[in-house]
């Protein structure tokens, strides 16, 4: 078995020496090959020089250097694409994730799971700026995805390569990989991990990130559930609007005939017309989306299904 450690890096020069030391100390006691893929995500603090020195001293350290800052999801995507290990474990470079947890992830994933997610039960972050928004986001993500894990935002996870290699990442979608794999028939578990306070550098996350995560979650949910049938989504919304338009018109007529309330005395006629127009727009959007989906799949000869394995082919 070969293990790939992926660590996105943005201005973490003070932490890198300790990070590599801890990772190597843990993995040196394991009986398998490994590689460390460090992605320099446009750092401006000298992180690249530290990475180059590490790579020169140890060929198992591989460096991907971005031309500018593209974000954690892009860095994760590049690392996953370049990884050659059977098991892929991403972790942050800020030393808050503990490399000593890596053997426990391997033990759990060897039980047959496709994903093992970390759970920072005793999280060492600020309550109002980090913990409460994270709790809210995890509850919303679990509600929408139907995949209940405690800590979607925890970076340290373990993936089987065959489960993750077909996942395309955009926006802030790296945190939704467990849900994405579960939707495609994969098995997901989690373990409690040690979470340490940040010593050097500054956090790259703020309160505004929560709203971005929720928007990306809606995108992932739509693409996963309706990518091959967008008309079902837009058409359903269109028929709901058409139904309420009908109710609004009936109510306006009843008020006029039985209560002698003029049409111009209520907003119901305007609401009827507005909802009718919106319903037509939704249905037309569904037709356009169907055309785009067919172009997407047929132009690339992409199947509308995903095969987990094959026998005797």
Secondary structure, 3 states (H helix, E strand, C coil): CEEEEEEEECCCHHHHHHHHHHHHHHHCCCCCEEEEEEEECCCCCCHHHHHHHHHHHCCCEEEEECCCCCCHHHHHHHHHHHCCCCEEEECCCCCCECHHHHHHHHHHHCCCCCEEEEECCCCCCCHHHHHHHHHHHHHHHHHHHCCCCCCCCCCCEEEEHHHHCCCCCCCCHHHHHHHHHHHCCCCEEEEECCECCCCCCCCCCCCHHHHHHHHHHHHHHHHHHHCCCHHHHHHHHHHHHHHHHHHHHHHHHHHHHHCCCCHHHCCHHHHHHHHHHHHHHHHHHHHHHHHHHHHHHHHCCCCCCCCCCCCCC
